[in-house]
Amino acid sequence: MWLNTMTNRAKCFYTAHWRTLFLDYKDPERVYALMKDLFAKQSQWSESDSHSIKKMLTEEYGLQEQPDNIDLSLSIIAEAIKRRVKMVPTVFINGKEIQYPDEIDANGLIKEVEQALA
């Protein structure tokens, strides 16, 4: 299958694109809860093909594609490519790239943010 030959970076953008298309940003609290859950379960679905991801989003989360999100999704992908993001989530603090949670844990991330704000 062609998805298995994609680079990790391409898979990151591909799966982020599908997640963005299915989220209803008019309900930010639900989006936050969904994203939190999706990231917690990322190891379970990150290698899945688009059909499996779409099936998971519709069946497990009760989501539907949001046509209004196409431009948003494409702009997110364009920014990620421009910044050379290697994985999601990646956090940028004053230009410093941090791949959370691989390079830093929650406490370290809090410390980085506090230092940047000081």
C-alpha positions in Angstrom: 0.0 0.0 0.0 1.3 3.4 -0.9 0.8 4.9 2.6 3.4 2.5 3.9 6.0 4.0 1.6 5.3 7.5 2.7 7.8 9.3 4.9 6.8 9.9 8.5 6.6 13.6 7.7 4.1 13.0 4.9 2.1 10.6 7.1 1.9 13.3 9.7 0.5 15.9 7.3 -1.8 13.3 5.7 -3.4 12.3 9.0 -3.5 15.8 10.3 -5.4 16.8 7.1 -8.1 14.2 7.8 -8.5 15.2 11.4 -8.9 18.8 10.5 -11.5 18.1 7.9 -13.7 16.3 10.5 -13.5 18.8 13.4 -16.3 21.3 14.0 -14.4 24.4 15.1 -17.7 26.1 16.1 -17.6 23.9 19.2 -14.0 24.5 20.5 -14.5 22.6 23.8 -15.5 19.5 21.9 -12.6 20.0 19.4 -10.2 20.3 22.4 -11.5 17.1 24.0 -11.4 15.2 20.7 -7.8 16.4 19.9 -6.7 15.4 23.4 -8.1 12.0 22.9 -6.7 11.6 19.4 -3.2 12.5 20.5 -3.5 10.1 23.5 -4.4 7.3 21.1 -2.0 8.4 18.3 0.1 5.2 18.5 -3.1 3.2 17.7 -4.0 5.0 14.5 -0.9 6.8 13.2 0.0 4.1 10.7 -3.5 3.7 9.4 -4.6 4.4 5.9 -7.1 7.2 5.0 -10.1 4.8 4.9 -9.4 3.5 8.4 -8.9 7.1 9.8 -12.1 8.3 8.2 -13.9 5.2 9.6 -12.5 5.8 13.1 -13.5 9.5 13.1 -17.1 8.7 11.9 -17.7 5.5 13.9 -15.8 6.0 17.1 -16.2 9.8 17.4 -19.5 10.4 15.5 -17.8 13.0 13.3 -18.6 14.0 9.7 -16.5 15.8 7.1 -16.8 19.6 7.5 -16.6 21.1 4.0 -15.9 24.5 5.4 -12.6 23.2 6.8 -10.9 22.5 3.5 -9.1 25.8 3.3 -8.1 25.7 7.0 -6.7 22.2 6.6 -4.7 23.1 3.5 -3.3 26.2 5.3 -2.2 24.2 8.3 -0.5 21.7 6.0 1.2 24.5 4.1 2.5 26.0 7.4 3.7 22.7 8.6 5.6 22.1 5.4 7.1 25.6 5.5 8.3 25.1 9.1 9.6 21.6 8.2 7.5 20.0 11.0 8.4 16.3 11.4 5.7 15.2 13.7 2.4 16.3 15.4 2.3 17.8 17.9 5.2 20.1 17.4 5.3 23.3 19.4 7.3 26.4 18.4 8.3 28.8 21.2 10.2 31.9 20.0 11.3 30.0 16.9 12.5 27.0 18.9 11.0 23.7 17.7 9.9 21.2 20.3 8.4 17.8 19.4 6.1 17.1 22.2 6.1 14.5 23.9 9.1 12.9 22.3 11.6 15.7 23.1 10.0 17.1 26.2 7.4 16.1 28.8 4.5 18.2 30.1 6.6 19.7 33.0 9.4 20.6 30.6 7.0 22.2 28.2 5.5 24.3 31.0 9.0 25.4 32.0 9.8 26.4 28.4 6.6 28.5 28.1 7.2 30.2 31.5 10.8 31.0 30.5 9.6 32.4 27.2 7.1 34.6 28.9 9.5 35.9 31.6 
